[in-house]
Amino acid sequence: MRIRFLSVVLLAAACSKPVPKPVYQALAVEKRDIVVSAQASGAIQPDTTVEVKTRASGEVLQILAETGQLVKRGTLIIRIDPRQAKNAVDQSKAQLTLAQAQLDNARTQLDRSKTLRDAQTITQQEYETAQLNYASASAAVVRARIDVENNQIALEDTDVRAPITGVIIQKGVERGQVVASATFNAGGGTVLMKMADLNLVQVRTLVDETDIGKVKAGQATTVTVDAYPNRPFQGEVLKIEPLAEVQQNVTMFPVLVRIDNREGLLRPGMNSEVEIHVGRRDSVLAVPNSALRTQKDVASAAGVLGLTMEQVNAQLAGAQPAPPQGDTAASRQVSMGAGSGAPPAAAAGKTAGNTMTTPDGRVVKLPEGVTEAQMRAIFAKFRNGEQPTPEERALLQKMRALNGGGAGGGRPRPQGSDYQFGGNYVVFLATSEGPKAANVRTGLTDLDYSEVISGLTAGDSVLVLPSASLINSQQEFKNRIQTMTGGGMPGMRQSTTPSASGTTARPSAPAGR
């Protein structure tokens, strides 16, 4: 019996061994450079590509340019058999000569008919017939002249010239091949060559939809290719295609990046790595991302630090937010309130009427008849995950309408800040009085550090805590141990009543043993 009792006690002591508290550390808020970029891969392609075709048909007699050759606009590159075109020109010229003779004859007949009509030798109808013959002859001359000009153009088209100044990147025909006209052929004619202006090239790269919101036209980029690994090329975002592409269940958007290639080093088809410079902040206050807490993580983090949610809510509601960086109306109102020697709400009330400072640093107007305490109580409900009453929702709607409407209406934006990348978070500060919760607004982030827009100053120390999932898993493990020692072992019981020292009593041995 004694051996059994000792084994049960040892097992209970082992199961009830306290779980180590999560380790956290304090880090100072310091100035640092934050650089954010989006990376993707693609291939070099020409910025401008032209298919060289001709309106003439016939056999290719001579090719005067090869692929890779730089040719200027108007340079002769291909000769096509001109015999049919030359014959058409000669025939149209003969038709023009005939039409001109017929016009001269019709003019003579018209003059004679006019004289005879004046002498009343012929009728008016015969005179009008002579006028019609003269008009028909004039039209025939015009048609013949147009035919001569068109055939002359066709003859000139047998000498194919470069339409642009560029490099020949592809040759589509060889000497002796018969080509079709691009004008009279239903298929669009034969492509003789392809030319490209390689002074400007571009990269078509696919950017993940999670990063596409940060990419804008005109942003600087750095492009590297395998042929020149130590030679980066500078470019800029030309445009973002509106239609997404899905590859392996990943949605991505094509982004075109233009690069200056006057040295001719980049060639079409080269694989490239593109780094889009989304944002950069030099020497700004930065806070570690691991110290930022969302509203869902506040409760678990507070439990690790030994704080209750009532204490956290009181600290968040009573703390005066730091004024935003930059000269804005909100920053001037906050600084006026701080300099008056009164609490923030009272100072704001004296300088701006019925106003209050929200936990995220905004100075807002309150509806008539509504006190600051009522609004702070509503904000506290949101932080605790509680649902406000319909009357409280109506008060929120009135306040939004009074401050410009919408969730973000009337919110001052500090100069030089970009809220596209940041948000509102809660951090825990290490102070002489113990951990203290504070609101912070962040800006640009590189996934390790975030730019501080408001809420912290240089020299503050923030507590870096483990993730909420780790805290929850440790709490579940602790609850499982308590369940095992309390109800899973026969003859054992555990008291959950806190002792005088504030700690929970150890499992006790059965009575009478």
Buried (B, 14 or more C-beta within 10 A) or exposed (E): EEEEEEEBBEBBEEBBEEEEEBEBEBBEBEEBEBEBBBEBEBBBBBBBBBBBBBBBBBEBEEBEBEEEEBBEEEBEBBBBBBEBBBEBBEEBBEBBEEBBEBBEEBBEBBEEBBEBBEEEEBEEEEBEBBBEBBEEBBEBBEEBBEBBEBBBEBBBBBBBBBBBBBBBBBBBBEEEEEBBBBBEBEEEBBBBBBBBBBBBBBBBBBBEEEBBEBBEEEBBBBBBBEEEEEEBBEBBBBBBEEEEEEEEEEEBBBBBBBBEBEEEBBBBEBEBBBBBBBBBBEEBBBBBBBBBBEEEBBBBBBBBBEBEBEBBBEBBBEBBBBBBBBEBEBBBBBEBBBEBEBBBBEBBBEBBEBBBBBBBBBBBBBBEEBEBEBBBBBBBBBBBEEEBEEEBEEBBEBBBEBBEEEEEEBBBBBEEBBBEBBBBBBBBBBEEEEBBBBBBBBBBBBEEBBBBBBBBEEEBBBBBBBEBEEBEEBBEEEEEBBEBBBEEBEEBEBEEEEEEEEEBEEBEEEEEE
